[in-house]
Amino acid sequence: MSSETVVVDPVTRIEGHLRIEAETENGQITQALSSGTMVRGLEIILKDRDPRDAWAFAQRICGVCTLVHGIASVRAVENALSYEIPANAQLIRNLMIGAQFVHDHVMHFYHLHALDWVDVVSALDADPVGTSELAQSISDYRRSSPGHFRDVQRRVRELVESGQLGIFAKGYWGHPGYKLPAEANLMAVAHYLDALEWQREVAKLHTIFGGKNPHPNFLVGGAPVGISVNEGAGGGGATAVNRGGLEKVREIIGKMQQFVDQVYVPDTLAIASFYKDWFKPGHGEGIGNFMCYGDFPEDGTDDVSKLLVPRGVILDRDLSQIHPMDLDAEDEIQEFVSHSWYNYSAGKDAGLHPYAGETELAYDGPEPPFDHLDPASTYSWLKAPRWRGKAMEVGPLARVLMLYASGHEQTRDLAGMALGKLDLPIEAMFSTMGRVAARTLETKIFADMMPTWFDNLMGNINSGDVSTFNDRLWEPGSWPKQARGVGFMEAPRGALAHWVVIENEKIANYQAVVPSTWNASPRDPEGQSGPYEASLKGHSLHDAEQPLEILRTIHSFDPCLACAVHVQDSESEDLVKVNIT
Amino acid sequence: MTQSDNNRSSQPTIGQVLDERGVSRRRFMKFCTAMASLMAMPPMMTSALAQNLRQARRPSVIYMPFQECTGCLESLTRSFSPSIENLLFDTISLDYNHTLFAAAGTAAEAARHEAMEANWGEYILIVDGSIPQGAGGVYGTSAGESFVDQLRHAADGAAAILCVGTCASFGGIPYANPNPTGAVPVSEIIHDRPIINVSGCPPIPAVMTGTIVHYLTTGGVPDLDKYGRPSVFYGQSIHDRCYRRRFYDEGKFAKSFDDEGARNGWCLYELGCRGPTTYNACATVKWNEGTSFPIESGHGCIGCSEPNFWDQGGFYEPVTSKLFEDRGQIGGAAAAGVALGAASAYAASRRKKKRSETAGEEESS
């Protein structure tokens, strides 16, 4: 028996700083450790600020899922104040969240995940005519001529022959784990470049409503932008949301749907068909518990029954039952720090609900530079969130399973189509490739909803309702002395909620539990691993020097570590204690 | 494929690559003209720019992330001219970038170190994020090393350092009060290398690519303002170039986010716009290929390219005249305009205050 600990740090092609250590016996992973290695302490920074400003701070948790913390934050404050927002503001938010999903998932697939499945160098051996035939056999996408693929191939060849490989240097090219034929590799490389071009265009939806992307603007009480469809004193189009801007939004939605239908969905199915092993047990099935908070409200966020993505919990892969969950119940969501670099006043084994959370940075890991972290000790800047004591997976797979289990028709049809083409049962979804496929399927579902939200917005505008903001509770003097609330949403990476306590017009306590904290969490006091750690167990590594298998499964979750080392409470004293071992 | 050959003399120039790819001289000159104009260079600079660009070999760029949110890199991918693809394939050799790099862990670190050694003293270091100095640097590590050590080493071999974003430039959000992790900007750690601050949260894509291309073509640091930012992009306030400026001068202000004034594009001063104290190119270059910018989409500027903007009061409080004066950069006619506008804004805010006091009694709608 040969034992080895494989360290992957930095895990690249993610947001943030993640370290994976995998213990192997004869090349098979027996246990894994997932560590977030960067902290900023935004929780402490948020204390005593104006709750109306919180979204801007919270949004800087992450610039990839650039909108989600802004939305969760304004919803938390609105929930605390029972602050209703106009229907148009809700529709604008839905459109912006939908656009974030489509943009983010496509970029994840092509720019963060594809190189785990696509061998760039192999694309040099492709026959562009063959690539063209392949592309045309799976899609009507217009960029599929032999000449187009020849141009792409020449571009890659020039890069390789220049000897300056840039971002492709020391990639695991030629690893036997790469299974795509050269022609398919070339097609995927071409779409990697096309997706870069496409994403620049579709990001403009955020710019029209939010002024810029990344980090568009939001507003407690509605949407900041006035709708300016009539000739105003500033001339037609006094704001970006004028007739021309709205027409542009319609065009962008069309471009989103087209790329998803013609490129993203067919590419996912084509690539997945060569990696059917990655739908099998032992390939990233993870924890088997799934949770959604729900999102895309028809009107406001208070009525949980009117959400497109339903709220609930699935346990032990049992799709016959959806368990209800409550964000406010103190015995449901709790966070633990037994393996994290924090202390709790009630001791390392306590579990605290977000409203009662505590912050005490307490590093007691090894002094850098270090070679290893200790899974038996503390090893991460992430806390370990649990639902009724259980680890949960959140994200695209959880959402698709929740939609599927609740009988959502389009989800059932899409899952049936995809699994039918691949000749796989629904159980195949509990896997690394299942997670990849779920991300693609939900992208189509949300992209297809966008025209409806847009039409509803236009319907309101055309009938004279241009309201985007409710000023009733804007002035802090109108607020109660004390209030608390939770803002929830489904972010691209999974269930996200911010909890806020407001006292005397200021933030007394702010807490976020974010998707990657659930998925990348360290062990809890019971020794239970989170989804990343659990999903790596059982993987066989072909070559420990080229940990392609680890990257495939970790990337299937789409890690976002700046998010995961999250905003915590600021009620307790801002203690910072360091004890380097 | 390994990173076998960093022999710079064998690499084709950008001009050769463009010729091979059939990029016509006319199209190339058009790009150079656009760049020169964006960077406000004199017309004759266009041909010099073209000449330099065509001769330059793809210079090595090492992009290091520290306490960051990846918003800056995301913003860079939104650049239209040059696009990120053109940058990667034709203009620079991005020899390390955490977010886009194919290899991970040991292989990625080896690629970074090899590229640094091969281009020691010549590569451009891009830094994204602040650096936590607290507690011996344990608040940020990568590959088991502290960010502080990683930055020092990478800076040693750099020809120049480009700080992208307000975090790397000025400390940004981790540096905001009470700065729990002892975060600092690059300039507080590195003192012996040229540093160019490209601030913004995130910076405008064209400002990042424009600064990179300027450095590559002229081989030198552009003219910088007192905060180390390229004057060409940060030389004027948002307010002075804002399309709503005339309403400010006329004393026409939106009073609420959804009133007639807001829909008519009146000035957002009373709603907290920091355009008067913020120096950036948002009002001219705008965002996402000129689609819009925060004020055009109805929200005041939050001042994200300025040092300490997180700690200058609420985002919905009108900026005070004190902040105008502190800048010491508004002179002559501009100052007169500001004074006039500020006076009417002050009068307007007094009216607003009075109104809201009255409204409080009547329970406004």
Interface residues (C-beta under 8 A of the other chain):
Chain A: V7 V8 D9 P10 V11 T12 R13 I14 E15 G16 H17 R19 T37 M38 V39 R40 G41 L42 I44 I45 R49 D50 R52 D53 A56 F57 R60 I61 C62 G63 V64 T66 H111 L112 L115 V120 V121 R154 R155 E158 L159 V160 S162 G163 Q164 L165 G166 I167 F168 A169 K170 G171 Y172 W173 G174 L193 L196 E197 Q199 R200 A203 K204 H206 T207 I208 F209 G210 G211 K212 N213 P214 H215 P216 N217 L219 G221 G222 A223 P224 V225 G226 I227 S228 N230 G232 A233 G234 G235 A238 T239 A240 V241 G245 K248 L361 Y363 G365 E367 P368 P369 F370 D371 W381 V466 S467 T468 F469 D471 R472 W474 E475 G477 E545 Q546 P547 L551 A562 D574 V576 V578 I580
Chain B: M1 T2 Q3 S4 D5 N6 N7 S10 Q11 P12 V17 E20 R21 R58 S60 P65 F66 Q67 E68 C69 T70 G71 C72 L73 E74 S75 T77 R78 S79 F80 S83 I84 E85 L88 F89 I92 S93 L94 D95 N97 H98 T99 L100 F101 A102 A103 A104 G105 T106 A107 A108 E109 A110 A111 E114 A115 P132 G134 A135 G136 G137 V138 Y139 G140 T141 S142 A143 G144 E145 S146 F147 D149 G172 I173 P174 A176 N177 P178 N179 P180 T181 A183 C201 P202 Y243 R244 F247 K252 A254 S256 F257 D258 D259 A262 R263 N264 G265 W266 C282 W287 N288 E289 T291 S292 F293 P294 I295 E296 S297 G298 H299 I302 W310 G314 F315 Y316 S356 G360 S364 S365
